[in-house]
Every structure is written in C-alpha cells, then in structure tokens.
Amino acid sequence: MITESASNFDNLEQKSTKELLEGINKEDHTVPEAIAKVIPAIEQVVDQIVDRMKSEGRLFYIGAGTSGRLGVVDASEIPPTYGMDHGKVIGLIAGGDRAIRKAVEFAEDSTTQAWEDLKQHNISDKDFLIGIAASGRTPYVIGGVNDAKKNGIGTACITCNKDSELAKSVQFPIEVIVGPEFVTGSTRMKAGTAQKLVLNMISTTVMIKLGRVKGNKMIDMQLSNNKLVDRGVRMIMDELGVDENKAKELLNTHGNVRQVLSKY
C-alpha cells in the first residue's frame, strides 16, 4: 500500500530541527495537489448528500483512529458553525467516544460493530454514509459500508490508497493518493491532512447548498461566546448598514443573525 511505503526521507534522527520541519512542509505541499485531482469525485458525493438532507436525511461518518477522530470533529462543528440541529451530521469512531482521546485496542478489527453503532442512531435509506480510512482496509469501516449498502443507504469513502477494498465497497469512492508519509506509515500526517481537507470541503459545500450561508457569512451560527456575538454584530452592521449599537439591539431582540436579516 502507498500509505505504508517507505518515506522519501531517511536518517530522520540525524537531521536538524530545521531540516525536519522543511521536510514535513515539503511533503504537506503535495496534499492539495492530490485533492485537486479528485474534485469531480467529491462533487458527486456532495450532490448525493445535499439531495438526501433536503429530504430530511442525515450524514454519517465512520472511521477508526485518526480517521474516526476527524469525522467526529467535522460532525461536532456543524451545529455551532451552521446552526444545524445536533444529530443531522453524526460522526462515529470505532471503540466509541472514549476512543476519541485514547486508543481502544482492536476496536477497528470488527466487521459488524459499525453497523451496530449506526443502528443506535436509527440509520435509514434516507441517510448517507461516508467511511473514512487512510488505508482503505479497516474492517470496522468496510463492514459498516457493506451493511449500509445492503440496507439501501448511499455510501462513499475517503481513502488514500488506490483500488482498496473500501473503495470497491462503496458507490462513490474518493481516493486521495498523497504518497508515502514523512515518517513511514504515519498516516496521521499527509493522509490525515488530506482527509481533514476533504471533510472540510464536503461539509462546508453541503451547508452552503442547504442555505446556511449568505454571501460569505455564517448567518446561522450559534452565538455561544463573546467572539461569535461580536461577529454577529459585525454581520448585521455590514448587511443592514446600521451602527454597532443598533446591530446589538437587533441581535438581542431576535436572537440570531438570520432572524435579523429576514426581518429587515
């Protein structure tokens, strides 16, 4: 597998701090180029998700280790950023929530556990599932997408190896081939970066297509701290041409930016 192939760099322990940082940075520069090659595949996945979510469907991510954590992070950021209800985008990791902070031994090796986890959320054929696995061979993820497919659920994957078992198991594979890691086999590096970028692209584009952005502003964001309240005030000032005091008054009265803009 490409993700397990030998690094382009060797004798790392003999290199200076600067040499190590420059080497990592050089490798990281290749990630956006690899993603650019698969934008048509990402586009297909986004359109599938948007269609389902417009019809009350949900988006699920499943993964193990770094891949699972990235899915959980992306899902957890949707409600505060876009005001989407909790439970509309759901990230599941092999080993459960405790695996977010600490590795759970052999959790990824079950081919049946992902489906059990998905059933806890009453997944149905209205929903869409993305399996995330850098290697493309994680049993937890492969088993999950196969069971989902059997139940009429749309499936995609994000992987960093070509022609993997996972890619062959889903309807819409996204294969971002970033090459060997700086530290051989450490897929938390380039592969993880690629997966994070693709997840950003998918969820952000889906939210825009669902009307959660006006112009370039997050008008549905939750005002959960002073920074976000200040951002909401600035949005209102920019959109309505009012001063800061008026913008604060409107935001306090209506509770969020969307409600203010819809009324004025």
Residue pairs with C-beta under 8 A, 6 or more apart in sequence:
1 135
1 136
1 137
1 161
1 164
2 160
2 161
2 162
2 177
2 179
2 180
3 134
3 135
3 160
3 161
3 180
3 181
3 185
3 187
3 191
4 135
4 184
4 185
5 179
5 180
5 184
6 180
6 184
7 180
7 181
7 182
7 183
7 184
8 27
8 179
8 180
8 182
9 15
9 23
9 182
12 20
12 23
12 182
12 183
15 23
23 182
24 182
24 189
27 179
27 181
27 182
27 189
27 190
28 189
28 190
28 193
30 178
30 179
30 190
31 176
31 178
31 190
31 193
31 194
31 197
32 197
34 176
34 177
34 178
34 179
34 194
35 42
35 176
35 194
35 197
35 198
35 201
37 177
38 174
38 175
38 176
41 172
41 173
41 174
41 175
42 174
42 198
42 201
42 202
44 172
45 130
45 156
45 172
45 174
45 202
46 201
46 202
46 205
46 206
46 209
48 128
48 154
48 156
48 172
49 59
49 128
49 202
49 206
50 206
50 209
50 210
51 57
52 58
52 59
52 126
52 127
52 128
52 154
53 59
53 88
53 128
53 206
53 210
54 210
55 126
56 126
57 126
57 127
57 128
58 87
58 88
58 89
58 90
58 121
58 123
58 126
58 127
58 128
59 75
59 88
59 89
59 90
59 127
59 128
59 130
59 203
59 206
60 89
60 90
60 91
60 92
60 118
60 121
60 123
60 127
60 128
60 129
60 130
61 68
61 71
61 72
61 74
61 75
61 89
61 90
61 91
61 92
61 129
61 130
61 131
61 132
61 199
62 68
62 71
62 91
62 92
62 93
62 94
62 114
62 117
62 118
62 129
62 130
62 131
62 132
62 140
62 141
62 144
62 145
63 69
63 70
63 71
63 91
63 92
63 93
63 94
63 131
63 132
63 133
63 138
63 140
63 141
64 93
64 94
64 95
64 99
64 107
64 108
64 133
64 138
64 140
64 141
65 94
65 99
65 103
65 108
66 134
66 187
66 188
66 191
66 192
66 195
67 132
67 133
67 134
67 138
67 141
67 158
67 192
67 195
68 91
68 92
68 93
68 94
68 95
68 99
68 100
68 132
69 93
69 100
70 132
70 192
70 195
70 196
70 199
71 91
71 92
71 93
71 130
71 132
71 199
72 91
72 92
72 93
72 100
73 91
74 89
74 91
74 196
74 199
74 200
74 203
75 89
75 90
75 91
76 91
77 203
78 84
78 88
78 89
78 203
78 207
79 85
79 86
79 88
79 222
80 221
80 222
80 224
81 207
81 218
81 221
82 207
82 212
82 213
82 218
82 220
82 221
83 212
83 220
83 221
83 222
83 256
83 258
84 207
84 212
84 220
87 121
89 203
90 121
92 114
92 117
92 118
92 121
93 99
93 100
94 104
94 107
94 108
94 110
94 113
94 114
94 138
94 140
94 141
95 103
95 104
95 107
95 108
96 104
96 107
96 117
98 104
99 107
107 113
107 140
108 138
108 139
108 140
108 141
109 139
109 140
110 139
110 140
110 143
111 139
111 140
111 142
111 143
111 146
112 143
112 147
113 140
113 143
114 140
114 141
114 143
114 144
114 147
115 143
115 144
115 147
115 148
117 144
118 129
118 144
118 147
118 148
123 129
123 148
123 151
123 153
124 151
124 153
125 151
125 152
125 153
127 153
127 154
128 153
128 154
128 155
128 156
129 144
129 145
129 148
129 153
129 154
129 155
129 156
130 155
130 156
130 157
130 158
130 202
131 141
131 142
131 144
131 145
131 155
131 156
131 157
131 158
131 166
131 169
131 170
132 141
132 157
132 158
132 159
132 195
132 199
133 141
133 142
133 157
133 158
133 159
133 164
133 166
134 159
134 160
134 161
134 187
134 191
134 192
134 195
135 159
135 160
135 161
135 164
135 187
136 157
136 159
136 160
136 161
136 164
136 165
136 166
136 167
136 175
137 161
137 164
137 165
137 166
138 166
141 157
141 166
142 165
142 166
142 169
145 155
145 157
145 166
145 169
145 170
146 169
148 155
149 155
149 169
149 170
149 171
154 171
154 172
155 169
155 170
155 171
155 172
156 170
156 171
156 172
156 173
156 174
157 166
157 167
157 169
157 170
157 172
157 173
157 174
158 174
158 176
158 194
158 195
158 198
158 199
159 166
159 167
159 173
159 174
159 175
159 176
160 175
160 176
160 177
160 178
160 187
160 190
160 191
160 194
160 195
161 167
161 175
161 177
162 175
162 177
163 175
164 175
166 173
167 173
167 175
174 198
176 191
176 194
176 195
176 198
178 190
178 191
178 193
178 194
179 190
181 187
181 189
181 190
181 191
182 189
182 190
183 189
207 213
212 218
212 219
212 220
213 219
214 239
214 258
214 261
215 239
217 235
217 238
217 239
217 257
219 235
219 256
219 257
219 258
219 261
220 256
220 257
220 258
221 228
221 231
221 232
221 256
221 257
222 228
222 256
223 229
223 232
223 251
223 255
223 256
229 251
232 251
232 256
232 257
233 244
233 247
233 248
233 251
234 247
235 257
236 242
236 247
236 250
236 251
236 257
236 260
236 261
237 243
237 244
237 247
239 261
240 247
240 250
240 260
240 261
240 264
242 250
250 260
250 264
251 257
251 260
253 260
254 260
254 263
